[in-house]
């Protein structure tokens, strides 16, 4: 083996130790709530946003498989400890009625095979411990940066899926092009592909923004968010680092186009979306932006049972970066809409009187000049507060009103996102159709 290859392997193993350290910390375990990998924002915002955009392509894929009298084959590229499977298993039919009992989309009669791929042996081991008894689930240790981990005679998959920045492990765009091209080449007739990169223009790492896309292609991503602030500083010298690709829509489009040309098969974009615009994990750590505020922590509190949130902790003070007016304009408007919805909800709570089962005076009118998503959510919050604020049992503010504010903020951000890499994650969903 050449010295260069040995150094490359050593570097790859060193990066994988970042995930090993996270597993050993116990904070990659299946915990939920205010802290840890599986916090409330992860479950109620990030997973749900991905499900929202993936639902229609997945429904189309399931329909095609059923027409061919077969079940779905899925490959999760960078599966961790089956995080992708859990996200997919939580997929539901769109807006099922209150009377409906069966709401899951990926049921046992739909799923034929799930194959999880990851380079880290500890995460693979954890996935096997959690799901090893399920005969439809297989976990393999492999490096998808070196090509599609599919044996020569193995049938192709219907859904190739990655989540939470996994595609950013392709530091060199050539390996990403190779992987997508091989997926397109191996596709029998139709498949869906989802790629998930770190967004180049997330406010979390504003210090890394550049206009010249040839600069700061990769970032030194420190896995510090798994610890709370005090412990994070105590362990500063122990924290592991990852070299991850930052991606804008323009750069991602170029990768997909190059892969299509190489495979001589069209890889057609279906949708692009930004995930976690103001709620990425490094908003709380402020590792890359000294102006970042712990907004994720505040949103986690909104969704925590029996916990009352200081709503002023949700207010964002966006600090613009000179020379990036196209970004500053977007973030400024989004921040204003976000703060307006929070402050309107604060006003509703102040005006509401339980004994009157309503408001002591009419809430201020909603200007027609506001963006539609903001107007709709302000009106929705008015209905929520007046509808349940008088209950007096079961902590209506903590357990109904605050979670609904969380969902309202999520809805508004989702409808104002641009799919350009302006959030923690930039996600693209594509289809390969050889009979189009």
C-alpha positions as CSV (number, residue, x, y, z in Angstrom):
1,X,0.0,0.0,0.0
2,X,1.3,3.4,-0.9
3,X,2.1,6.0,1.8
4,X,-0.6,8.3,0.4
5,X,-3.3,5.7,0.6
6,X,-2.2,4.8,4.2
7,X,-2.5,8.5,5.2
8,X,-5.9,8.7,3.5
9,X,-7.2,5.6,5.4
10,X,-5.8,7.0,8.7
11,X,-7.6,10.3,8.1
12,X,-10.9,8.5,7.4
13,X,-10.6,6.3,10.5
14,X,-9.7,9.4,12.6
15,X,-12.9,11.2,11.4
16,X,-15.0,8.1,12.2
17,X,-13.7,8.4,15.8
18,X,-15.9,11.5,16.2
19,X,-19.0,9.3,15.9
20,X,-17.5,6.7,18.2
21,X,-16.9,9.3,20.9
22,X,-20.5,10.4,20.5
23,X,-21.8,6.9,20.9
24,X,-19.6,6.3,24.0
25,X,-20.9,9.5,25.6
26,X,-24.4,8.0,25.8
27,X,-25.9,11.1,24.1
28,X,-26.4,9.2,20.9
29,X,-28.6,6.8,22.7
30,X,-32.3,6.9,21.9
31,X,-33.1,9.7,24.3
32,X,-35.4,12.6,23.6
33,X,-36.3,16.0,25.1
34,X,-34.3,19.1,25.7
35,X,-30.8,17.8,25.0
36,X,-29.0,15.1,23.1
37,X,-29.1,13.9,19.6
38,X,-32.7,13.0,19.7
39,X,-34.0,16.2,21.1
40,X,-37.5,17.7,20.4
41,X,-36.3,19.8,17.4
42,X,-34.9,16.6,15.9
43,X,-38.2,14.7,16.3
44,X,-40.8,17.4,15.8
45,X,-39.1,19.7,13.3
46,X,-36.2,18.1,11.4
47,X,-37.7,14.6,10.9
48,X,-41.1,16.0,10.2
49,X,-39.9,18.5,7.6
50,X,-38.0,15.7,5.7
51,X,-41.1,13.5,5.9
52,X,-43.2,16.3,4.5
53,X,-41.1,16.7,1.4
54,X,-40.4,13.0,0.9
55,X,-44.0,11.9,1.3
56,X,-45.2,12.4,-2.3
57,X,-42.1,10.9,-4.0
58,X,-42.4,7.9,-1.6
59,X,-46.1,7.4,-2.3
60,X,-45.4,7.4,-6.0
61,X,-42.6,4.9,-5.5
62,X,-44.8,2.6,-3.4
63,X,-47.6,2.8,-6.1
64,X,-45.1,1.7,-8.8
65,X,-43.8,-1.2,-6.7
66,X,-47.3,-2.4,-6.0
67,X,-48.1,-2.3,-9.7
68,X,-45.2,-4.6,-10.2
69,X,-46.3,-6.9,-7.3
70,X,-43.3,-6.4,-5.2
71,X,-42.2,-4.5,-2.0
72,X,-39.9,-1.6,-1.5
73,X,-36.1,-2.0,-1.2
74,X,-34.3,0.8,0.7
75,X,-30.6,1.6,1.1
76,X,-29.8,4.1,3.8
77,X,-26.4,5.6,3.0
78,X,-24.8,6.8,6.3
79,X,-27.5,5.1,8.5
80,X,-25.9,5.6,11.9
81,X,-27.8,3.5,14.3
82,X,-30.8,3.2,12.0
83,X,-31.7,6.9,12.2
84,X,-32.9,6.9,8.6
85,X,-35.1,3.8,9.2
86,X,-36.8,5.6,12.2
87,X,-37.4,8.7,10.1
88,X,-38.9,6.6,7.3
89,X,-40.9,4.4,9.7
90,X,-42.5,7.6,11.0
91,X,-43.9,8.6,7.6
92,X,-47.7,9.0,7.6
93,X,-50.3,9.5,5.0
94,X,-51.0,13.2,4.4
95,X,-53.5,14.7,6.9
96,X,-55.3,11.5,8.0
97,X,-58.8,12.2,9.5
98,X,-59.4,12.0,13.2
99,X,-61.4,8.8,12.6
100,X,-58.5,7.0,10.9
101,X,-56.6,4.3,12.8
102,X,-54.0,3.3,10.2
103,X,-51.8,6.3,9.4
104,X,-48.4,4.8,8.6
105,X,-47.1,4.9,5.1
106,X,-44.2,2.4,5.3
107,X,-46.0,-0.7,6.7
108,X,-44.7,-4.2,6.8
109,X,-46.6,-5.1,3.7
110,X,-44.9,-2.2,1.9
111,X,-41.3,-2.7,3.1
112,X,-39.3,-5.6,1.5
113,X,-35.7,-4.8,2.6
114,X,-33.9,-2.1,4.4
115,X,-30.1,-2.0,4.2
116,X,-28.2,0.4,6.4
117,X,-24.7,1.4,5.3
118,X,-22.2,3.2,7.6
119,X,-18.4,3.2,8.0
120,X,-18.5,3.4,11.8
121,X,-18.6,0.0,13.4
122,X,-20.0,1.2,16.7
123,X,-23.0,2.8,15.0
124,X,-23.5,-0.4,12.9
125,X,-23.3,-2.4,16.1
126,X,-25.9,-0.2,17.8
127,X,-28.2,-0.5,14.8
128,X,-28.0,-4.3,14.9
129,X,-28.7,-4.3,18.7
130,X,-31.8,-2.3,18.1
131,X,-33.2,-3.9,15.0
132,X,-31.1,-7.1,14.5
133,X,-34.1,-9.3,15.1
134,X,-36.0,-7.8,12.2
135,X,-35.4,-10.1,9.2
136,X,-36.0,-7.3,6.8
137,X,-33.2,-5.2,8.2
138,X,-29.5,-5.5,7.4
139,X,-26.6,-3.4,8.5
140,X,-23.3,-3.3,6.6
141,X,-20.0,-1.5,7.4
142,X,-18.9,0.1,4.1
143,X,-17.7,3.5,2.8
144,X,-20.2,4.9,0.3
145,X,-17.5,7.5,-0.7
146,X,-15.8,4.7,-2.6
147,X,-18.8,3.8,-4.7
148,X,-22.3,2.3,-4.4
149,X,-22.0,-0.6,-1.8
150,X,-24.1,-2.9,-3.9
151,X,-22.9,-6.3,-4.9
152,X,-22.7,-7.1,-8.7
153,X,-25.6,-9.6,-8.7
154,X,-27.6,-7.8,-5.9
155,X,-30.9,-6.3,-7.0
156,X,-31.0,-2.5,-7.1
157,X,-32.9,-0.5,-4.6
158,X,-36.0,1.7,-5.0
159,X,-35.0,4.4,-2.5
160,X,-31.5,5.5,-1.8
161,X,-31.7,7.7,1.2
162,X,-29.3,9.8,3.3
163,X,-30.1,12.2,6.1
164,X,-28.6,14.8,8.4
165,X,-25.7,16.0,6.4
166,X,-24.4,12.6,5.5
167,X,-23.8,13.5,1.9
168,X,-21.3,16.1,3.1
169,X,-18.9,13.3,3.9
170,X,-18.1,13.5,0.1
171,X,-15.4,16.1,0.5
172,X,-14.4,15.7,-3.1
173,X,-17.3,16.3,-5.5
174,X,-16.0,13.5,-7.8
175,X,-16.9,10.8,-5.3
176,X,-20.5,12.3,-5.0
177,X,-20.8,12.3,-8.8
178,X,-19.5,8.7,-8.9
179,X,-22.1,7.5,-6.3
180,X,-25.0,9.2,-8.0
181,X,-23.9,8.0,-11.4
182,X,-23.6,4.4,-10.2
183,X,-27.1,4.6,-8.6
184,X,-28.5,5.8,-11.9
185,X,-26.7,3.1,-13.8
186,X,-27.8,0.3,-11.5
187,X,-31.4,1.5,-11.4
188,X,-33.6,-1.1,-13.1
189,X,-36.3,1.2,-14.3
190,X,-37.2,3.7,-11.6
191,X,-35.8,4.9,-8.2
192,X,-35.8,7.8,-5.9
193,X,-32.7,9.4,-4.3
194,X,-32.4,11.7,-1.4
195,X,-29.2,13.6,-0.7
196,X,-28.6,15.6,2.4
197,X,-25.7,18.2,2.7
198,X,-24.7,20.8,5.2
199,X,-26.0,24.1,3.9
200,X,-23.3,26.5,2.8
201,X,-25.2,29.6,4.0
202,X,-26.5,28.6,7.4
203,X,-26.5,31.4,9.9
204,X,-24.9,29.0,12.3
205,X,-21.6,29.3,10.5
206,X,-21.9,32.8,9.1
207,X,-18.1,33.2,9.5
208,X,-17.6,30.7,6.7
209,X,-19.8,32.5,4.1
210,X,-18.0,33.3,0.9
211,X,-19.0,34.6,-2.5
212,X,-16.3,32.6,-4.2
213,X,-17.5,29.1,-4.1
214,X,-14.0,27.7,-4.6
215,X,-13.2,28.8,-1.1
216,X,-14.3,27.2,2.2
217,X,-15.6,24.2,0.3
218,X,-15.2,22.0,3.5
219,X,-15.6,23.0,7.1
220,X,-14.1,21.7,10.3
221,X,-17.3,20.5,11.9
222,X,-16.9,19.9,15.6
223,X,-19.3,17.5,17.3
224,X,-19.7,19.6,20.4
225,X,-23.5,19.9,20.5
226,X,-23.9,16.5,22.3
227,X,-22.7,18.2,25.5
228,X,-24.2,21.1,27.4
229,X,-22.2,24.3,27.6
230,X,-20.3,23.7,30.8
231,X,-19.3,20.1,29.9
232,X,-18.6,21.1,26.4
233,X,-15.9,23.6,27.6
234,X,-14.5,21.1,30.0
235,X,-14.1,18.6,27.2
236,X,-12.8,21.1,24.6
237,X,-9.6,19.3,24.1
238,X,-11.3,15.9,23.6
239,X,-13.9,17.0,21.0
240,X,-13.6,15.2,17.7
241,X,-13.7,17.0,14.3
242,X,-15.1,16.1,10.9
243,X,-14.2,17.5,7.5
244,X,-17.5,18.1,5.8
245,X,-18.6,19.6,2.5
246,X,-20.6,22.8,2.6
247,X,-23.1,22.9,-0.2
248,X,-25.2,25.6,-2.0
249,X,-27.9,24.8,-4.5
250,X,-25.7,26.0,-7.4
251,X,-23.0,23.5,-6.4
252,X,-25.4,20.7,-5.8
253,X,-27.0,21.2,-9.2
254,X,-23.6,20.9,-10.9
255,X,-23.0,17.6,-9.1
256,X,-26.3,16.1,-10.2
257,X,-25.8,17.3,-13.8
258,X,-22.3,15.8,-13.9
259,X,-23.6,12.5,-12.5
260,X,-26.4,12.4,-15.1
261,X,-23.9,13.0,-17.9
262,X,-21.6,10.3,-16.6
263,X,-24.4,7.7,-16.3
264,X,-26.1,8.9,-19.5
265,X,-29.3,8.8,-17.5
266,X,-31.2,11.8,-16.3
267,X,-31.2,12.3,-12.5
268,X,-34.2,14.6,-12.3
269,X,-34.6,17.0,-9.2
270,X,-38.1,16.8,-7.7
271,X,-37.6,19.2,-4.8
272,X,-35.0,21.1,-2.9
273,X,-35.5,22.3,0.6
274,X,-33.6,24.0,3.5
275,X,-33.9,22.3,6.9
276,X,-33.3,24.0,10.3
277,X,-32.9,27.6,9.2
278,X,-32.6,29.1,12.7
279,X,-32.7,25.9,14.7
280,X,-29.6,24.0,13.7
281,X,-27.5,22.5,16.5
282,X,-24.7,25.0,16.3
283,X,-27.0,27.9,16.9
284,X,-26.8,26.9,20.6
285,X,-23.0,26.3,20.6
286,X,-22.1,29.5,18.7
287,X,-18.9,27.6,17.5
288,X,-18.9,29.4,14.2
289,X,-20.9,32.5,14.7
290,X,-20.5,34.6,17.9
291,X,-23.9,36.3,17.2
292,X,-25.7,32.9,17.3
293,X,-28.4,32.5,20.0
294,X,-29.6,29.3,21.6
295,X,-32.8,29.2,19.6
296,X,-32.8,25.5,19.3
297,X,-32.9,25.2,23.1
298,X,-35.8,27.6,23.3
299,X,-37.8,25.6,20.6
300,X,-37.0,22.4,22.4
301,X,-38.6,23.9,25.5
302,X,-41.8,24.7,23.5
303,X,-42.2,21.0,22.8
304,X,-41.3,19.7,26.3
305,X,-44.2,18.4,28.3
306,X,-45.1,20.3,31.5
307,X,-42.4,22.9,30.9
308,X,-43.3,26.6,30.6
309,X,-41.1,28.6,28.2
310,X,-40.0,32.2,28.5
311,X,-41.2,33.2,25.0
312,X,-38.8,36.1,24.9
313,X,-36.0,33.5,24.7
314,X,-37.3,32.7,21.2
315,X,-36.7,36.2,19.8
316,X,-34.0,36.4,17.2
317,X,-31.6,39.3,16.6
318,X,-30.1,38.6,13.2
319,X,-26.8,40.3,12.6
320,X,-26.1,40.8,8.9
321,X,-22.8,40.1,7.2
322,X,-21.6,42.9,4.8
323,X,-21.3,41.8,1.2
324,X,-24.1,39.2,1.3
325,X,-27.2,41.3,0.7
326,X,-29.1,38.4,-1.0
327,X,-28.7,36.4,2.2
328,X,-29.2,39.3,4.6
329,X,-32.5,40.3,2.9
330,X,-33.8,36.7,3.3
331,X,-32.7,36.2,6.9
332,X,-33.9,39.7,7.9
333,X,-37.4,39.1,6.6
334,X,-37.6,35.6,8.2
335,X,-36.4,37.0,11.5
336,X,-39.0,39.7,11.5
337,X,-41.8,37.2,10.7
338,X,-40.5,34.8,13.4
339,X,-40.4,37.5,16.0
340,X,-43.7,38.9,15.0
341,X,-45.4,35.6,15.5
342,X,-43.8,35.1,18.9
343,X,-44.7,38.6,20.1
344,X,-48.2,38.2,18.8
345,X,-48.6,35.0,20.8
346,X,-47.3,36.8,23.9
347,X,-49.9,39.5,23.4
348,X,-52.7,36.9,23.0
349,X,-51.6,35.3,26.3
350,X,-51.6,38.7,28.1
351,X,-55.1,39.6,26.7
352,X,-56.7,36.2,27.6
353,X,-58.7,35.8,30.7
354,X,-59.7,32.4,31.9
355,X,-62.8,33.5,33.8
356,X,-64.1,35.1,30.6
357,X,-63.1,32.2,28.4
358,X,-61.8,34.8,26.0
359,X,-59.9,38.0,25.5
360,X,-60.5,41.1,27.7
361,X,-60.1,43.2,24.5
362,X,-59.7,42.4,20.9
363,X,-56.2,41.3,19.8
364,X,-54.5,43.7,17.3
365,X,-55.5,43.2,13.7
366,X,-53.2,41.3,11.4
367,X,-51.9,43.5,8.6
368,X,-52.7,42.3,5.1
369,X,-49.2,43.2,4.0
370,X,-47.7,40.4,6.0
371,X,-46.6,37.2,4.2
372,X,-49.4,34.7,3.9
373,X,-47.6,32.1,6.0
374,X,-47.3,34.6,8.9
375,X,-50.9,35.8,8.6
376,X,-52.2,32.3,8.7
377,X,-50.2,31.3,11.7
378,X,-51.1,34.4,13.6
379,X,-54.7,33.6,13.0
380,X,-54.2,30.0,14.0
381,X,-52.5,31.0,17.3
382,X,-55.5,33.3,18.1
383,X,-57.8,30.3,17.7
384,X,-55.6,28.1,19.8
385,X,-55.3,30.5,22.7
386,X,-59.0,31.4,22.8
387,X,-60.0,27.7,22.3
388,X,-58.0,26.1,25.1
389,X,-56.8,28.9,27.3
390,X,-59.8,28.6,29.6
391,X,-59.4,24.8,30.3
392,X,-57.4,25.3,33.5
393,X,-56.5,21.6,33.7
394,X,-53.6,19.7,32.1
395,X,-51.5,22.8,31.8
396,X,-52.9,24.2,28.6
397,X,-50.2,26.7,28.0
398,X,-47.3,24.2,28.5
399,X,-48.9,21.2,26.8
400,X,-51.1,22.7,24.1
401,X,-50.4,26.4,23.3
402,X,-46.6,26.3,23.4
403,X,-46.3,23.1,21.2
404,X,-48.8,24.7,18.7
405,X,-46.6,27.8,18.6
406,X,-43.7,25.5,17.8
407,X,-45.7,24.0,14.9
408,X,-46.7,27.4,13.7
409,X,-43.1,28.6,13.6
410,X,-42.1,25.4,11.8
411,X,-44.9,25.9,9.2
412,X,-43.9,29.5,8.6
413,X,-40.2,28.7,8.2
414,X,-41.0,25.8,5.9
415,X,-43.1,28.0,3.7
416,X,-40.6,30.7,3.5
417,X,-37.5,28.5,2.9
418,X,-35.8,28.7,-0.5
419,X,-33.9,25.4,-0.9
420,X,-30.7,27.3,-1.6
421,X,-28.5,26.1,1.3
422,X,-29.6,28.8,3.8
423,X,-30.0,26.4,6.7
424,X,-28.2,23.7,8.6
425,X,-29.2,21.2,5.9
426,X,-29.7,21.4,2.1
427,X,-31.7,18.4,0.9
428,X,-32.4,17.3,-2.6
429,X,-34.9,14.6,-3.7
430,X,-34.4,13.2,-7.2
431,X,-35.9,10.5,-9.4
432,X,-34.3,8.3,-12.1
433,X,-36.9,7.1,-14.6
434,X,-35.5,5.0,-17.4
435,X,-38.9,4.7,-19.1
436,X,-39.8,8.4,-19.1
